[in-house]
Amino acid sequence: MTGPRVLIVEDDPELRDVLGRGLEEEGFEAAAVASGADLLARVELGPPDILVIDIGLPDADGRDLCQALRASGIQAPILFLTARDALPDRLSGFEAGGDDYVTKPFVLAEVVARLQALGRRAGADGAIEAAGLRLDPLNHTVSNGTSTTALTPTEFRLLARLLAKPRETVRRRDLIRAGWPPGAIVHENTLDAYVARLRRKLRALRGTPAISTVHGVGYRIG
């Protein structure tokens, strides 16, 4: 039985080979490509379970590729590899739809641990039904019984946290803890941007509860 299917997008051939072999040894089913164009061609054959994308590719910015994948309906967790450790660079990765990042140089054990965590968060939760909505953790969708819309893994986790206590205010820090991995630096505006995206998606489902802002505290649904 094979492990999660991971697609690595890295233009450095030595690093690409090290990641591919290392992940295979840790039980993942790893494939690797060298460019953004190769990535887009590869996912047309079927999306992987998890993606590892270098931000600084020769033919594309990894964040732009992430947005393109999200727009096409691919919701697999995305781990960014980046040589840039500045706060704006990290935040822009989350805002593009990424789920985690590792800064170069890194050790393989850290990449493995983060991929395992992403895999657990993406598929290990039970189904959630509350406030007239049903969250499907396997397909990362939300449904009101008649219509369904896709969510990114981060959107899924945020909505799941809100639905865990409908009509109760969830503090901003608790939403950030639910949505991003430990140690991630998440700007206040990043949380607001994800909530705005959730609101738009919920409005597309007729009759669904709205997400309300509790100024200075957090958000609530219903």
Number of C-alpha atoms within 10 A of each C-alpha: 4 8 13 16 17 24 23 26 25 26 19 12 12 10 11 18 15 12 22 19 15 17 21 17 11 11 14 19 18 21 20 22 18 19 22 23 13 12 21 14 11 16 13 8 8 9 18 20 20 22 24 24 30 27 25 18 16 13 11 14 15 26 22 15 19 26 16 15 19 18 11 9 12 20 25 24 25 26 25 26 24 20 15 14 12 8 11 10 15 22 17 14 24 27 20 17 25 28 22 23 23 20 14 12 9 12 11 12 12 11 20 17 11 16 23 15 13 23 16 11 19 23 15 11 14 10 11 15 16 15 15 13 19 18 26 20 21 12 15 21 18 24 18 20 10 7 10 18 15 19 25 24 26 24 21 22 24 22 24 23 20 23 23 15 15 16 16 13 16 21 15 17 14 13 19 22 16 19 24 20 17 10 7 16 14 19 16 11 11 17 21 15 13 19 19 13 13 19 15 11 15 21 13 12 18 10 11 16 19 14 20 15 15 13 7 8 12 16 20 22 21 16
